[in-house]
Amino acid sequence: MSDVTKRVARRLRGWQELVTVGFGRRWRLVTARAEAGMATAEYAIVTLAAVAFAGLLLAIFRGGEVRDLLLGIIRDALSV
């Protein structure tokens, strides 16, 4: 390998390291900023889903058929 080729290769490796390190640092900053409020938003969505599911269960269990079915299961279990 000639001397010029070696110098060019060294210089390219230097630029590659500079770009890679710089990009990695910028990427960490961007992703850290983008996810700053994600935990709060995720908790809010999960809470809303839990409330909706509880409302659905309440509507189902208030129905007469389901209540009678559950009471029958409980009576059978207690009579054993």
PEZI-V495708 format. One record per residue. RES is the residue in one letter. PHI is phi in whole degrees, 0 to 359 (NA if undefined). OMEGA is omega in degrees with one decimal (NA if undefined). NEAR is the number of other ideal C-beta (glycine too) atoms within 8 Angstrom. Layout:
((RES/PHI/OMEGA/NEAR) (RES/PHI/OMEGA/NEAR))
This chain:
((M/NA/-177.4/4) (S/283/-178.7/5) (D/296/179.9/5) (V/294/179.6/6) (T/297/178.7/8) (K/295/179.3/9) (R/295/178.9/8) (V/295/179.8/8) (A/297/178.0/9) (R/297/-178.8/8) (R/294/178.2/8) (L/294/176.9/8) (R/298/177.8/8) (G/298/178.3/8) (W/294/179.7/8) (Q/298/178.2/8) (E/296/-179.9/8) (L/298/-179.5/8) (V/293/-178.6/8) (T/297/-179.6/8) (V/294/179.5/8) (G/297/179.4/8) (F/295/179.3/8) (G/299/179.6/8) (R/294/179.1/8) (R/296/-179.7/8) (W/298/178.0/8) (R/297/178.8/8) (L/294/-179.1/8) (V/295/-178.3/8) (T/290/178.1/8) (A/293/178.9/8) (R/290/-176.8/7) (A/293/-176.8/7) (E/259/-175.0/7) (A/299/-178.0/6) (G/254/-174.8/6) (M/294/-177.2/8) (A/298/179.8/6) (T/296/179.6/7) (A/296/179.3/8) (E/295/177.3/8) (Y/297/179.6/8) (A/295/-179.8/8) (I/294/179.4/8) (V/295/178.4/8) (T/296/177.7/8) (L/297/178.4/8) (A/295/179.2/8) (A/294/178.4/8) (V/294/178.4/8) (A/296/178.9/8) (F/294/177.6/8) (A/296/176.8/8) (G/297/177.6/8) (L/296/177.9/8) (L/297/178.8/8) (L/298/178.7/8) (A/295/-179.8/8) (I/291/-175.7/8) (F/286/176.7/9) (R/282/177.5/6) (G/292/-175.8/8) (G/295/-177.3/5) (E/296/-178.3/6) (V/293/179.5/9) (R/298/178.4/10) (D/297/178.4/8) (L/297/179.7/8) (L/294/178.0/9) (L/296/176.7/8) (G/297/178.2/8) (I/296/-179.8/8) (I/294/178.9/8) (R/297/178.2/8) (D/298/-178.9/8) (A/291/-178.4/7) (L/282/-178.4/6) (S/279/-178.6/5) (V/286/NA/4))
